[in-house]
Amino acid sequence: MFGDGAKQQVFVSKPNVVVKKKTVTNPIIIKPAFKNKKELAKLTKVKLEEIGRTYGIELDRRERKDKLVNQLWKVIKK
């Protein structure tokens, strides 16, 4: 059983692996500036919705465009 042909067991410890943590930075969001409502009225509903998201509001595109412009303008001028 333990004669010349017996194999020895070798215990190998696992190497210590150091994983470097990546620093994740949030992207910088630049809010577009508008001087008046007329500039907003030139944009499409989709674009108004995108701009609204940068200001933290969700616009409903089913509404009329002038209503969307008014809602967005109230948030922008704050």
Buried (B, 14 or more C-beta within 10 A) or exposed (E): EEEEEEEEEEEEEEEEEEEEEEEEEEEEEEEEEBEEBEEBEEBEBEEBBEBBEEBEBEBEEEEEBEEBBEBBBEEBEE
